[in-house]
Amino acid sequence: MRRAQMSRVAPYGEIRDNTIGAEVMPIDMLRAKLSFFGATHFDPRSDRWVRICMYAGAPYPEELGPDTADLWVYPELAQ
């Protein structure tokens, strides 16, 4: 019941794909999992390995304050 309720406010809260289908590659699942941990800029040169960027532009601890500590992971859109 909780999962059904959460889908209304968090439509991308869980994987909605046939994860055991023949067309799904293990690297697809790895990319999805890495994105949960903050990975960006996936380099799709192969279906056997992945190159990523972790926490690009992340501030140093001394740059964080009470008003920005939780929001730095959401980058501002370029104008």
mmCIF file of the N, C-alpha and C atoms, coordinates in Angstrom:
data_MODEL
# 
_entry.id   MODEL 
# 
loop_
_atom_site.group_PDB 
_atom_site.id 
_atom_site.type_symbol 
_atom_site.label_atom_id 
_atom_site.label_alt_id 
_atom_site.label_comp_id 
_atom_site.label_asym_id 
_atom_site.label_entity_id 
_atom_site.label_seq_id 
_atom_site.pdbx_PDB_ins_code 
_atom_site.Cartn_x 
_atom_site.Cartn_y 
_atom_site.Cartn_z 
_atom_site.occupancy 
_atom_site.B_iso_or_equiv 
_atom_site.pdbx_formal_charge 
_atom_site.auth_seq_id 
_atom_site.auth_comp_id 
_atom_site.auth_asym_id 
_atom_site.auth_atom_id 
_atom_site.pdbx_PDB_model_num 
ATOM 1   N N  . MET A 1 1  ? 0.820  -1.183  0.000   1.00 0.00 ? 1  MET A N  1 
ATOM 2   C CA . MET A 1 1  ? 0.000  0.000   0.000   1.00 0.00 ? 1  MET A CA 1 
ATOM 3   C C  . MET A 1 1  ? 0.872  1.258   0.000   1.00 0.00 ? 1  MET A C  1 
ATOM 4   N N  . ARG A 1 2  ? 1.923  1.240   0.792   1.00 0.00 ? 2  ARG A N  1 
ATOM 5   C CA . ARG A 1 2  ? 2.794  2.420   0.891   1.00 0.00 ? 2  ARG A CA 1 
ATOM 6   C C  . ARG A 1 2  ? 3.438  2.733   -0.460  1.00 0.00 ? 2  ARG A C  1 
ATOM 7   N N  . ARG A 1 3  ? 3.875  1.708   -1.184  1.00 0.00 ? 3  ARG A N  1 
ATOM 8   C CA . ARG A 1 3  ? 4.498  1.931   -2.489  1.00 0.00 ? 3  ARG A CA 1 
ATOM 9   C C  . ARG A 1 3  ? 3.519  2.583   -3.458  1.00 0.00 ? 3  ARG A C  1 
ATOM 10  N N  . ALA A 1 4  ? 2.273  2.161   -3.425  1.00 0.00 ? 4  ALA A N  1 
ATOM 11  C CA . ALA A 1 4  ? 1.256  2.753   -4.299  1.00 0.00 ? 4  ALA A CA 1 
ATOM 12  C C  . ALA A 1 4  ? 1.022  4.213   -3.930  1.00 0.00 ? 4  ALA A C  1 
ATOM 13  N N  . GLN A 1 5  ? 1.033  4.523   -2.658  1.00 0.00 ? 5  GLN A N  1 
ATOM 14  C CA . GLN A 1 5  ? 0.838  5.901   -2.219  1.00 0.00 ? 5  GLN A CA 1 
ATOM 15  C C  . GLN A 1 5  ? 2.028  6.777   -2.601  1.00 0.00 ? 5  GLN A C  1 
ATOM 16  N N  . MET A 1 6  ? 3.222  6.246   -2.502  1.00 0.00 ? 6  MET A N  1 
ATOM 17  C CA . MET A 1 6  ? 4.423  7.021   -2.814  1.00 0.00 ? 6  MET A CA 1 
ATOM 18  C C  . MET A 1 6  ? 4.530  7.329   -4.303  1.00 0.00 ? 6  MET A C  1 
ATOM 19  N N  . SER A 1 7  ? 3.985  6.477   -5.158  1.00 0.00 ? 7  SER A N  1 
ATOM 20  C CA . SER A 1 7  ? 4.111  6.700   -6.598  1.00 0.00 ? 7  SER A CA 1 
ATOM 21  C C  . SER A 1 7  ? 3.402  7.983   -7.039  1.00 0.00 ? 7  SER A C  1 
ATOM 22  N N  . ARG A 1 8  ? 2.474  8.462   -6.260  1.00 0.00 ? 8  ARG A N  1 
ATOM 23  C CA . ARG A 1 8  ? 1.770  9.697   -6.594  1.00 0.00 ? 8  ARG A CA 1 
ATOM 24  C C  . ARG A 1 8  ? 2.663  10.923  -6.403  1.00 0.00 ? 8  ARG A C  1 
ATOM 25  N N  . VAL A 1 9  ? 3.470  10.924  -5.360  1.00 0.00 ? 9  VAL A N  1 
ATOM 26  C CA . VAL A 1 9  ? 4.326  12.082  -5.073  1.00 0.00 ? 9  VAL A CA 1 
ATOM 27  C C  . VAL A 1 9  ? 5.758  11.895  -5.560  1.00 0.00 ? 9  VAL A C  1 
ATOM 28  N N  . ALA A 1 10 ? 6.147  10.666  -5.848  1.00 0.00 ? 10 ALA A N  1 
ATOM 29  C CA . ALA A 1 10 ? 7.507  10.376  -6.320  1.00 0.00 ? 10 ALA A CA 1 
ATOM 30  C C  . ALA A 1 10 ? 7.431  9.413   -7.506  1.00 0.00 ? 10 ALA A C  1 
ATOM 31  N N  . PRO A 1 11 ? 7.037  9.908   -8.692  1.00 0.00 ? 11 PRO A N  1 
ATOM 32  C CA . PRO A 1 11 ? 6.833  9.013   -9.825  1.00 0.00 ? 11 PRO A CA 1 
ATOM 33  C C  . PRO A 1 11 ? 8.093  8.273   -10.277 1.00 0.00 ? 11 PRO A C  1 
ATOM 34  N N  . TYR A 1 12 ? 9.271  8.793   -9.963  1.00 0.00 ? 12 TYR A N  1 
ATOM 35  C CA . TYR A 1 12 ? 10.513 8.119   -10.339 1.00 0.00 ? 12 TYR A CA 1 
ATOM 36  C C  . TYR A 1 12 ? 11.183 7.487   -9.128  1.00 0.00 ? 12 TYR A C  1 
ATOM 37  N N  . GLY A 1 13 ? 10.422 7.146   -8.127  1.00 0.00 ? 13 GLY A N  1 
ATOM 38  C CA . GLY A 1 13 ? 10.949 6.605   -6.877  1.00 0.00 ? 13 GLY A CA 1 
ATOM 39  C C  . GLY A 1 13 ? 11.426 5.170   -6.947  1.00 0.00 ? 13 GLY A C  1 
ATOM 40  N N  . GLU A 1 14 ? 11.072 4.457   -7.997  1.00 0.00 ? 14 GLU A N  1 
ATOM 41  C CA . GLU A 1 14 ? 11.529 3.077   -8.130  1.00 0.00 ? 14 GLU A CA 1 
ATOM 42  C C  . GLU A 1 14 ? 11.648 2.722   -9.604  1.00 0.00 ? 14 GLU A C  1 
ATOM 43  N N  . ILE A 1 15 ? 12.370 1.670   -9.873  1.00 0.00 ? 15 ILE A N  1 
ATOM 44  C CA . ILE A 1 15 ? 12.588 1.227   -11.246 1.00 0.00 ? 15 ILE A CA 1 
ATOM 45  C C  . ILE A 1 15 ? 11.300 0.626   -11.785 1.00 0.00 ? 15 ILE A C  1 
ATOM 46  N N  . ARG A 1 16 ? 10.906 1.075   -12.963 1.00 0.00 ? 16 ARG A N  1 
ATOM 47  C CA . ARG A 1 16 ? 9.700  0.548   -13.611 1.00 0.00 ? 16 ARG A CA 1 
ATOM 48  C C  . ARG A 1 16 ? 10.101 -0.055  -14.947 1.00 0.00 ? 16 ARG A C  1 
ATOM 49  N N  . ASP A 1 17 ? 10.732 -1.176  -14.879 1.00 0.00 ? 17 ASP A N  1 
ATOM 50  C CA . ASP A 1 17 ? 11.198 -1.846  -16.084 1.00 0.00 ? 17 ASP A CA 1 
ATOM 51  C C  . ASP A 1 17 ? 11.255 -3.331  -15.811 1.00 0.00 ? 17 ASP A C  1 
ATOM 52  N N  . ASN A 1 18 ? 11.271 -4.102  -16.852 1.00 0.00 ? 18 ASN A N  1 
ATOM 53  C CA . ASN A 1 18 ? 11.420 -5.540  -16.719 1.00 0.00 ? 18 ASN A CA 1 
ATOM 54  C C  . ASN A 1 18 ? 12.908 -5.822  -16.511 1.00 0.00 ? 18 ASN A C  1 
ATOM 55  N N  . THR A 1 19 ? 13.335 -5.890  -15.279 1.00 0.00 ? 19 THR A N  1 
ATOM 56  C CA . THR A 1 19 ? 14.763 -6.023  -14.975 1.00 0.00 ? 19 THR A CA 1 
ATOM 57  C C  . THR A 1 19 ? 15.325 -7.396  -15.299 1.00 0.00 ? 19 THR A C  1 
ATOM 58  N N  . ILE A 1 20 ? 14.477 -8.349  -15.624 1.00 0.00 ? 20 ILE A N  1 
ATOM 59  C CA . ILE A 1 20 ? 14.981 -9.669  -16.017 1.00 0.00 ? 20 ILE A CA 1 
ATOM 60  C C  . ILE A 1 20 ? 14.742 -9.939  -17.495 1.00 0.00 ? 20 ILE A C  1 
ATOM 61  N N  . GLY A 1 21 ? 14.365 -8.899  -18.243 1.00 0.00 ? 21 GLY A N  1 
ATOM 62  C CA . GLY A 1 21 ? 14.126 -9.044  -19.674 1.00 0.00 ? 21 GLY A CA 1 
ATOM 63  C C  . GLY A 1 21 ? 15.431 -9.254  -20.430 1.00 0.00 ? 21 GLY A C  1 
ATOM 64  N N  . ALA A 1 22 ? 15.333 -9.870  -21.586 1.00 0.00 ? 22 ALA A N  1 
ATOM 65  C CA . ALA A 1 22 ? 16.513 -10.180 -22.398 1.00 0.00 ? 22 ALA A CA 1 
ATOM 66  C C  . ALA A 1 22 ? 17.222 -8.922  -22.888 1.00 0.00 ? 22 ALA A C  1 
ATOM 67  N N  . GLU A 1 23 ? 16.478 -7.825  -23.072 1.00 0.00 ? 23 GLU A N  1 
ATOM 68  C CA . GLU A 1 23 ? 17.089 -6.604  -23.589 1.00 0.00 ? 23 GLU A CA 1 
ATOM 69  C C  . GLU A 1 23 ? 17.772 -5.762  -22.515 1.00 0.00 ? 23 GLU A C  1 
ATOM 70  N N  . VAL A 1 24 ? 17.568 -6.081  -21.249 1.00 0.00 ? 24 VAL A N  1 
ATOM 71  C CA . VAL A 1 24 ? 18.190 -5.329  -20.160 1.00 0.00 ? 24 VAL A CA 1 
ATOM 72  C C  . VAL A 1 24 ? 19.587 -5.885  -19.895 1.00 0.00 ? 24 VAL A C  1 
ATOM 73  N N  . MET A 1 25 ? 20.566 -5.001  -19.989 1.00 0.00 ? 25 MET A N  1 
ATOM 74  C CA . MET A 1 25 ? 21.955 -5.397  -19.748 1.00 0.00 ? 25 MET A CA 1 
ATOM 75  C C  . MET A 1 25 ? 22.302 -5.125  -18.283 1.00 0.00 ? 25 MET A C  1 
ATOM 76  N N  . PRO A 1 26 ? 23.185 -5.915  -17.701 1.00 0.00 ? 26 PRO A N  1 
ATOM 77  C CA . PRO A 1 26 ? 23.598 -5.654  -16.315 1.00 0.00 ? 26 PRO A CA 1 
ATOM 78  C C  . PRO A 1 26 ? 24.145 -4.240  -16.114 1.00 0.00 ? 26 PRO A C  1 
ATOM 79  N N  . ILE A 1 27 ? 24.789 -3.699  -17.132 1.00 0.00 ? 27 ILE A N  1 
ATOM 80  C CA . ILE A 1 27 ? 25.349 -2.357  -17.010 1.00 0.00 ? 27 ILE A CA 1 
ATOM 81  C C  . ILE A 1 27 ? 24.240 -1.316  -16.843 1.00 0.00 ? 27 ILE A C  1 
ATOM 82  N N  . ASP A 1 28 ? 23.054 -1.581  -17.388 1.00 0.00 ? 28 ASP A N  1 
ATOM 83  C CA . ASP A 1 28 ? 21.925 -0.662  -17.210 1.00 0.00 ? 28 ASP A CA 1 
ATOM 84  C C  . ASP A 1 28 ? 21.538 -0.571  -15.741 1.00 0.00 ? 28 ASP A C  1 
ATOM 85  N N  . MET A 1 29 ? 21.527 -1.701  -15.070 1.00 0.00 ? 29 MET A N  1 
ATOM 86  C CA . MET A 1 29 ? 21.199 -1.712  -13.647 1.00 0.00 ? 29 MET A CA 1 
ATOM 87  C C  . MET A 1 29 ? 22.297 -1.024  -12.837 1.00 0.00 ? 29 MET A C  1 
ATOM 88  N N  . LEU A 1 30 ? 23.550 -1.222  -13.237 1.00 0.00 ? 30 LEU A N  1 
ATOM 89  C CA . LEU A 1 30 ? 24.659 -0.567  -12.547 1.00 0.00 ? 30 LEU A CA 1 
ATOM 90  C C  . LEU A 1 30 ? 24.554 0.947   -12.693 1.00 0.00 ? 30 LEU A C  1 
ATOM 91  N N  . ARG A 1 31 ? 24.241 1.413   -13.892 1.00 0.00 ? 31 ARG A N  1 
ATOM 92  C CA . ARG A 1 31 ? 24.094 2.856   -14.104 1.00 0.00 ? 31 ARG A CA 1 
ATOM 93  C C  . ARG A 1 31 ? 22.965 3.422   -13.255 1.00 0.00 ? 31 ARG A C  1 
ATOM 94  N N  . ALA A 1 32 ? 21.860 2.695   -13.164 1.00 0.00 ? 32 ALA A N  1 
ATOM 95  C CA . ALA A 1 32 ? 20.739 3.156   -12.338 1.00 0.00 ? 32 ALA A CA 1 
ATOM 96  C C  . ALA A 1 32 ? 21.154 3.241   -10.874 1.00 0.00 ? 32 ALA A C  1 
ATOM 97  N N  . LYS A 1 33 ? 21.846 2.212   -10.408 1.00 0.00 ? 33 LYS A N  1 
ATOM 98  C CA . LYS A 1 33 ? 22.274 2.194   -9.007  1.00 0.00 ? 33 LYS A CA 1 
ATOM 99  C C  . LYS A 1 33 ? 23.272 3.315   -8.724  1.00 0.00 ? 33 LYS A C  1 
ATOM 100 N N  . LEU A 1 34 ? 24.220 3.518   -9.614  1.00 0.00 ? 34 LEU A N  1 
ATOM 101 C CA . LEU A 1 34 ? 25.202 4.579   -9.417  1.00 0.00 ? 34 LEU A CA 1 
ATOM 102 C C  . LEU A 1 34 ? 24.548 5.956   -9.410  1.00 0.00 ? 34 LEU A C  1 
ATOM 103 N N  . SER A 1 35 ? 23.502 6.133   -10.187 1.00 0.00 ? 35 SER A N  1 
ATOM 104 C CA . SER A 1 35 ? 22.832 7.438   -10.204 1.00 0.00 ? 35 SER A CA 1 
ATOM 105 C C  . SER A 1 35 ? 22.186 7.745   -8.854  1.00 0.00 ? 35 SER A C  1 
ATOM 106 N N  . PHE A 1 36 ? 21.771 6.717   -8.116  1.00 0.00 ? 36 PHE A N  1 
ATOM 107 C CA . PHE A 1 36 ? 21.219 6.937   -6.779  1.00 0.00 ? 36 PHE A CA 1 
ATOM 108 C C  . PHE A 1 36 ? 22.270 7.507   -5.838  1.00 0.00 ? 36 PHE A C  1 
ATOM 109 N N  . PHE A 1 37 ? 23.547 7.206   -6.103  1.00 0.00 ? 37 PHE A N  1 
ATOM 110 C CA . PHE A 1 37 ? 24.634 7.671   -5.244  1.00 0.00 ? 37 PHE A CA 1 
ATOM 111 C C  . PHE A 1 37 ? 25.256 8.973   -5.737  1.00 0.00 ? 37 PHE A C  1 
ATOM 112 N N  . GLY A 1 38 ? 24.694 9.582   -6.754  1.00 0.00 ? 38 GLY A N  1 
ATOM 113 C CA . GLY A 1 38 ? 25.171 10.875  -7.215  1.00 0.00 ? 38 GLY A CA 1 
ATOM 114 C C  . GLY A 1 38 ? 26.025 10.848  -8.458  1.00 0.00 ? 38 GLY A C  1 
ATOM 115 N N  . ALA A 1 39 ? 26.132 9.725   -9.124  1.00 0.00 ? 39 ALA A N  1 
ATOM 116 C CA . ALA A 1 39 ? 26.946 9.649   -10.330 1.00 0.00 ? 39 ALA A CA 1 
ATOM 117 C C  . ALA A 1 39 ? 26.272 10.403  -11.470 1.00 0.00 ? 39 ALA A C  1 
ATOM 118 N N  . THR A 1 40 ? 27.080 11.107  -12.243 1.00 0.00 ? 40 THR A N  1 
ATOM 119 C CA . THR A 1 40 ? 26.577 11.838  -13.408 1.00 0.00 ? 40 THR A CA 1 
ATOM 120 C C  . THR A 1 40 ? 27.550 11.653  -14.552 1.00 0.00 ? 40 THR A C  1 
ATOM 121 N N  . HIS A 1 41 ? 27.239 12.200  -15.693 1.00 0.00 ? 41 HIS A N  1 
ATOM 122 C CA . HIS A 1 41 ? 28.113 12.179  -16.868 1.00 0.00 ? 41 HIS A CA 1 
ATOM 123 C C  . HIS A 1 41 ? 28.558 10.759  -17.215 1.00 0.00 ? 41 HIS A C  1 
ATOM 124 N N  . PHE A 1 42 ? 27.607 9.884   -17.440 1.00 0.00 ? 42 PHE A N  1 
ATOM 125 C CA . PHE A 1 42 ? 27.930 8.512   -17.816 1.00 0.00 ? 42 PHE A CA 1 
ATOM 126 C C  . PHE A 1 42 ? 28.536 8.498   -19.209 1.00 0.00 ? 42 PHE A C  1 
ATOM 127 N N  . ASP A 1 43 ? 29.607 7.758   -19.365 1.00 0.00 ? 43 ASP A N  1 
ATOM 128 C CA . ASP A 1 43 ? 30.295 7.636   -20.643 1.00 0.00 ? 43 ASP A CA 1 
ATOM 129 C C  . ASP A 1 43 ? 29.886 6.298   -21.263 1.00 0.00 ? 43 ASP A C  1 
ATOM 130 N N  . PRO A 1 44 ? 28.954 6.301   -22.222 1.00 0.00 ? 44 PRO A N  1 
ATOM 131 C CA . PRO A 1 44 ? 28.407 5.044   -22.744 1.00 0.00 ? 44 PRO A CA 1 
ATOM 132 C C  . PRO A 1 44 ? 29.216 4.421   -23.880 1.00 0.00 ? 44 PRO A C  1 
ATOM 133 N N  . ARG A 1 45 ? 30.493 4.227   -23.696 1.00 0.00 ? 45 ARG A N  1 
ATOM 134 C CA . ARG A 1 45 ? 31.317 3.666   -24.765 1.00 0.00 ? 45 ARG A CA 1 
ATOM 135 C C  . ARG A 1 45 ? 31.226 2.152   -24.872 1.00 0.00 ? 45 ARG A C  1 
ATOM 136 N N  . SER A 1 46 ? 30.704 1.527   -23.862 1.00 0.00 ? 46 SER A N  1 
ATOM 137 C CA . SER A 1 46 ? 30.670 0.067   -23.867 1.00 0.00 ? 46 SER A CA 1 
ATOM 138 C C  . SER A 1 46 ? 29.496 -0.412  -23.036 1.00 0.00 ? 46 SER A C  1 
ATOM 139 N N  . ASP A 1 47 ? 29.101 -1.663  -23.240 1.00 0.00 ? 47 ASP A N  1 
ATOM 140 C CA . ASP A 1 47 ? 28.085 -2.257  -22.375 1.00 0.00 ? 47 ASP A CA 1 
ATOM 141 C C  . ASP A 1 47 ? 28.735 -3.144  -21.322 1.00 0.00 ? 47 ASP A C  1 
ATOM 142 N N  . ARG A 1 48 ? 30.057 -3.048  -21.191 1.00 0.00 ? 48 ARG A N  1 
ATOM 143 C CA . ARG A 1 48 ? 30.790 -3.865  -20.226 1.00 0.00 ? 48 ARG A CA 1 
ATOM 144 C C  . ARG A 1 48 ? 31.409 -3.050  -19.091 1.00 0.00 ? 48 ARG A C  1 
ATOM 145 N N  . TRP A 1 49 ? 31.556 -1.760  -19.258 1.00 0.00 ? 49 TRP A N  1 
ATOM 146 C CA . TRP A 1 49 ? 32.120 -0.925  -18.208 1.00 0.00 ? 49 TRP A CA 1 
ATOM 147 C C  . TRP A 1 49 ? 31.492 0.461   -18.306 1.00 0.00 ? 49 TRP A C  1 
ATOM 148 N N  . VAL A 1 50 ? 31.667 1.234   -17.283 1.00 0.00 ? 50 VAL A N  1 
ATOM 149 C CA . VAL A 1 50 ? 31.093 2.577   -17.276 1.00 0.00 ? 50 VAL A CA 1 
ATOM 150 C C  . VAL A 1 50 ? 32.071 3.548   -16.613 1.00 0.00 ? 50 VAL A C  1 
ATOM 151 N N  . ARG A 1 51 ? 32.186 4.711   -17.212 1.00 0.00 ? 51 ARG A N  1 
ATOM 152 C CA . ARG A 1 51 ? 32.992 5.791   -16.635 1.00 0.00 ? 51 ARG A CA 1 
ATOM 153 C C  . ARG A 1 51 ? 32.007 6.852   -16.167 1.00 0.00 ? 51 ARG A C  1 
ATOM 154 N N  . ILE A 1 52 ? 32.187 7.310   -14.942 1.00 0.00 ? 52 ILE A N  1 
ATOM 155 C CA . ILE A 1 52 ? 31.242 8.265   -14.361 1.00 0.00 ? 52 ILE A CA 1 
ATOM 156 C C  . ILE A 1 52 ? 31.982 9.408   -13.699 1.00 0.00 ? 52 ILE A C  1 
ATOM 157 N N  . CYS A 1 53 ? 31.235 10.396  -13.323 1.00 0.00 ? 53 CYS A N  1 
ATOM 158 C CA . CYS A 1 53 ? 31.747 11.511  -12.536 1.00 0.00 ? 53 CYS A CA 1 
ATOM 159 C C  . CYS A 1 53 ? 30.950 11.548  -11.237 1.00 0.00 ? 53 CYS A C  1 
ATOM 160 N N  . MET A 1 54 ? 31.634 11.523  -10.115 1.00 0.00 ? 54 MET A N  1 
ATOM 161 C CA . MET A 1 54 ? 30.956 11.561  -8.817  1.00 0.00 ? 54 MET A CA 1 
ATOM 162 C C  . MET A 1 54 ? 31.068 12.957  -8.207  1.00 0.00 ? 54 MET A C  1 
ATOM 163 N N  . TYR A 1 55 ? 29.947 13.524  -7.861  1.00 0.00 ? 55 TYR A N  1 
ATOM 164 C CA . TYR A 1 55 ? 29.859 14.776  -7.110  1.00 0.00 ? 55 TYR A CA 1 
ATOM 165 C C  . TYR A 1 55 ? 30.602 15.936  -7.775  1.00 0.00 ? 55 TYR A C  1 
ATOM 166 N N  . ALA A 1 56 ? 30.409 16.102  -9.065  1.00 0.00 ? 56 ALA A N  1 
ATOM 167 C CA . ALA A 1 56 ? 31.027 17.227  -9.777  1.00 0.00 ? 56 ALA A CA 1 
ATOM 168 C C  . ALA A 1 56 ? 30.498 18.535  -9.211  1.00 0.00 ? 56 ALA A C  1 
ATOM 169 N N  . GLY A 1 57 ? 31.382 19.433  -8.900  1.00 0.00 ? 57 GLY A N  1 
ATOM 170 C CA . GLY A 1 57 ? 30.986 20.732  -8.379  1.00 0.00 ? 57 GLY A CA 1 
ATOM 171 C C  . GLY A 1 57 ? 30.573 20.734  -6.925  1.00 0.00 ? 57 GLY A C  1 
ATOM 172 N N  . ALA A 1 58 ? 30.831 19.646  -6.222  1.00 0.00 ? 58 ALA A N  1 
ATOM 173 C CA . ALA A 1 58 ? 30.447 19.575  -4.807  1.00 0.00 ? 58 ALA A CA 1 
ATOM 174 C C  . ALA A 1 58 ? 31.263 20.573  -3.990  1.00 0.00 ? 58 ALA A C  1 
ATOM 175 N N  . PRO A 1 59 ? 30.637 21.224  -3.042  1.00 0.00 ? 59 PRO A N  1 
ATOM 176 C CA . PRO A 1 59 ? 31.366 22.193  -2.217  1.00 0.00 ? 59 PRO A CA 1 
ATOM 177 C C  . PRO A 1 59 ? 32.232 21.495  -1.171  1.00 0.00 ? 59 PRO A C  1 
ATOM 178 N N  . TYR A 1 60 ? 33.224 22.210  -0.701  1.00 0.00 ? 60 TYR A N  1 
ATOM 179 C CA . TYR A 1 60 ? 34.031 21.719  0.413   1.00 0.00 ? 60 TYR A CA 1 
ATOM 180 C C  . TYR A 1 60 ? 33.229 21.882  1.703   1.00 0.00 ? 60 TYR A C  1 
ATOM 181 N N  . PRO A 1 61 ? 33.525 21.096  2.732   1.00 0.00 ? 61 PRO A N  1 
ATOM 182 C CA . PRO A 1 61 ? 32.749 21.184  3.976   1.00 0.00 ? 61 PRO A CA 1 
ATOM 183 C C  . PRO A 1 61 ? 32.673 22.592  4.554   1.00 0.00 ? 61 PRO A C  1 
ATOM 184 N N  . GLU A 1 62 ? 33.767 23.346  4.464   1.00 0.00 ? 62 GLU A N  1 
ATOM 185 C CA . GLU A 1 62 ? 33.751 24.696  5.032   1.00 0.00 ? 62 GLU A CA 1 
ATOM 186 C C  . GLU A 1 62 ? 32.877 25.659  4.219   1.00 0.00 ? 62 GLU A C  1 
ATOM 187 N N  . GLU A 1 63 ? 32.514 25.282  3.010   1.00 0.00 ? 63 GLU A N  1 
ATOM 188 C CA . GLU A 1 63 ? 31.639 26.116  2.186   1.00 0.00 ? 63 GLU A CA 1 
ATOM 189 C C  . GLU A 1 63 ? 30.153 25.876  2.460   1.00 0.00 ? 63 GLU A C  1 
ATOM 190 N N  . LEU A 1 64 ? 29.847 24.834  3.217   1.00 0.00 ? 64 LEU A N  1 
ATOM 191 C CA . LEU A 1 64 ? 28.454 24.515  3.528   1.00 0.00 ? 64 LEU A CA 1 
ATOM 192 C C  . LEU A 1 64 ? 27.986 25.270  4.757   1.00 0.00 ? 64 LEU A C  1 
ATOM 193 N N  . GLY A 1 65 ? 26.767 25.711  4.709   1.00 0.00 ? 65 GLY A N  1 
ATOM 194 C CA . GLY A 1 65 ? 26.156 26.372  5.856   1.00 0.00 ? 65 GLY A CA 1 
ATOM 195 C C  . GLY A 1 65 ? 24.815 25.730  6.148   1.00 0.00 ? 65 GLY A C  1 
ATOM 196 N N  . PRO A 1 66 ? 24.166 26.146  7.218   1.00 0.00 ? 66 PRO A N  1 
ATOM 197 C CA . PRO A 1 66 ? 22.867 25.556  7.569   1.00 0.00 ? 66 PRO A CA 1 
ATOM 198 C C  . PRO A 1 66 ? 21.817 25.696  6.469   1.00 0.00 ? 66 PRO A C  1 
ATOM 199 N N  . ASP A 1 67 ? 21.908 26.762  5.679   1.00 0.00 ? 67 ASP A N  1 
ATOM 200 C CA . ASP A 1 67 ? 20.909 26.973  4.635   1.00 0.00 ? 67 ASP A CA 1 
ATOM 201 C C  . ASP A 1 67 ? 21.233 26.257  3.324   1.00 0.00 ? 67 ASP A C  1 
ATOM 202 N N  . THR A 1 68 ? 22.465 25.750  3.160   1.00 0.00 ? 68 THR A N  1 
ATOM 203 C CA . THR A 1 68 ? 22.844 25.086  1.909   1.00 0.00 ? 68 THR A CA 1 
ATOM 204 C C  . THR A 1 68 ? 23.280 23.640  2.090   1.00 0.00 ? 68 THR A C  1 
ATOM 205 N N  . ALA A 1 69 ? 23.333 23.152  3.283   1.00 0.00 ? 69 ALA A N  1 
ATOM 206 C CA . ALA A 1 69 ? 23.881 21.815  3.535   1.00 0.00 ? 69 ALA A CA 1 
ATOM 207 C C  . ALA A 1 69 ? 23.104 20.706  2.836   1.00 0.00 ? 69 ALA A C  1 
ATOM 208 N N  . ASP A 1 70 ? 21.806 20.861  2.682   1.00 0.00 ? 70 ASP A N  1 
ATOM 209 C CA . ASP A 1 70 ? 21.004 19.799  2.090   1.00 0.00 ? 70 ASP A CA 1 
ATOM 210 C C  . ASP A 1 70 ? 20.704 19.998  0.614   1.00 0.00 ? 70 ASP A C  1 
ATOM 211 N N  . LEU A 1 71 ? 20.994 21.152  0.071   1.00 0.00 ? 71 LEU A N  1 
ATOM 212 C CA . LEU A 1 71 ? 20.572 21.457  -1.294  1.00 0.00 ? 71 LEU A CA 1 
ATOM 213 C C  . LEU A 1 71 ? 21.690 21.459  -2.323  1.00 0.00 ? 71 LEU A C  1 
ATOM 214 N N  . TRP A 1 72 ? 22.929 21.277  -1.937  1.00 0.00 ? 72 TRP A N  1 
ATOM 215 C CA . TRP A 1 72 ? 24.028 21.384  -2.888  1.00 0.00 ? 72 TRP A CA 1 
ATOM 216 C C  . TRP A 1 72 ? 24.005 20.288  -3.943  1.00 0.00 ? 72 TRP A C  1 
ATOM 217 N N  . VAL A 1 73 ? 23.348 19.179  -3.674  1.00 0.00 ? 73 VAL A N  1 
ATOM 218 C CA . VAL A 1 73 ? 23.325 18.084  -4.651  1.00 0.00 ? 73 VAL A CA 1 
ATOM 219 C C  . VAL A 1 73 ? 22.420 18.390  -5.835  1.00 0.00 ? 73 VAL A C  1 
ATOM 220 N N  . TYR A 1 74 ? 21.617 19.455  -5.739  1.00 0.00 ? 74 TYR A N  1 
ATOM 221 C CA . TYR A 1 74 ? 20.741 19.849  -6.833  1.00 0.00 ? 74 TYR A CA 1 
ATOM 222 C C  . TYR A 1 74 ? 21.327 21.080  -7.516  1.00 0.00 ? 74 TYR A C  1 
ATOM 223 N N  . PRO A 1 75 ? 22.068 20.904  -8.601  1.00 0.00 ? 75 PRO A N  1 
ATOM 224 C CA . PRO A 1 75 ? 22.723 22.049  -9.230  1.00 0.00 ? 75 PRO A CA 1 
ATOM 225 C C  . PRO A 1 75 ? 21.706 23.007  -9.840  1.00 0.00 ? 75 PRO A C  1 
ATOM 226 N N  . GLU A 1 76 ? 22.082 24.266  -9.864  1.00 0.00 ? 76 GLU A N  1 
ATOM 227 C CA . GLU A 1 76 ? 21.228 25.273  -10.485 1.00 0.00 ? 76 GLU A CA 1 
ATOM 228 C C  . GLU A 1 76 ? 21.347 25.162  -11.999 1.00 0.00 ? 76 GLU A C  1 
ATOM 229 N N  . LEU A 1 77 ? 20.263 25.448  -12.696 1.00 0.00 ? 77 LEU A N  1 
ATOM 230 C CA . LEU A 1 77 ? 20.280 25.421  -14.153 1.00 0.00 ? 77 LEU A CA 1 
ATOM 231 C C  . LEU A 1 77 ? 21.093 26.590  -14.684 1.00 0.00 ? 77 LEU A C  1 
ATOM 232 N N  . ALA A 1 78 ? 21.859 26.331  -15.726 1.00 0.00 ? 78 ALA A N  1 
ATOM 233 C CA . ALA A 1 78 ? 22.643 27.391  -16.351 1.00 0.00 ? 78 ALA A CA 1 
ATOM 234 C C  . ALA A 1 78 ? 21.708 28.366  -17.054 1.00 0.00 ? 78 ALA A C  1 
ATOM 235 N N  . GLN A 1 79 ? 21.989 29.636  -16.917 1.00 0.00 ? 79 GLN A N  1 
ATOM 236 C CA . GLN A 1 79 ? 21.143 30.676  -17.524 1.00 0.00 ? 79 GLN A CA 1 
ATOM 237 C C  . GLN A 1 79 ? 21.598 30.974  -18.920 1.00 0.00 ? 79 GLN A C  1 
# 
